[in-house]
Amino acid sequence: MDGSYREKISIGSLVNIVQKKDQRSGELTEGIVKDFLTKVAFHHRGIKVRLESGEIGRVQEILD
C-alpha cells in the first residue's frame, strides 16, 4: 500500500521507509511507526515518520 497519504498510516503500523542516506540506492528499512513528522495529509514522496527504533524516513510501503 502507498505511503503518500497520512490517513492510511497509523501509530503502530508496520511499514517500510527509505532513509535520507538510502534515497539513491532505494534501500528500505522495516519498522513500526512511533510518530509522524509530516503534518500535511499528502506528500508525493511519502509521509515522513519516526520508527520505534529511532530511524527517520519516508513511508514507501505499508505492510499491515
C-alpha positions in Angstrom: 0.0 0.0 0.0 1.2 3.5 -0.8 2.7 5.6 2.0 1.8 9.0 0.4 -1.4 9.5 2.4 -1.2 10.1 6.2 -4.8 8.8 6.7 -3.6 5.3 5.6 -0.8 5.2 8.2 -1.3 4.9 12.0 0.9 4.8 15.0 1.9 1.2 15.4 1.7 0.3 11.7 4.4 -1.9 10.2 6.0 0.0 7.3 9.0 0.1 5.0 10.7 3.5 4.9 13.5 5.0 2.8 16.0 6.9 4.9 17.7 10.0 3.6 21.0 8.2 3.3 19.4 5.5 1.2 17.4 7.6 -1.2 19.9 6.9 -4.1 20.0 3.1 -3.6 16.4 2.8 -2.6 17.2 0.5 0.3 14.2 0.1 2.6 14.1 -0.2 6.4 11.3 -2.1 8.0 9.8 -0.9 11.4 6.9 0.2 13.4 5.7 3.8 13.3 6.3 5.7 16.6 5.2 9.2 15.4 4.6 11.4 12.4 7.0 14.1 11.3 5.0 15.3 8.2 1.9 17.3 9.2 0.2 17.5 5.8 -2.3 14.9 4.7 -0.4 14.0 1.4 3.2 14.1 0.4 4.2 12.8 -3.1 7.5 11.2 -1.8 5.9 9.6 1.3 4.9 10.7 4.7 7.9 11.2 7.0 7.8 9.2 10.2 10.0 8.1 13.1 10.1 4.4 13.8 10.2 2.9 17.3 13.9 2.1 16.6 14.6 5.9 16.2 15.2 5.8 12.4 13.5 8.5 10.3 12.4 8.3 6.8 9.5 8.5 4.3 7.0 5.7 4.1 7.2 3.7 0.9 5.0 0.7 1.8 2.5 -0.1 4.5 2.9 -3.8 5.4 -0.1 -4.4 7.7 
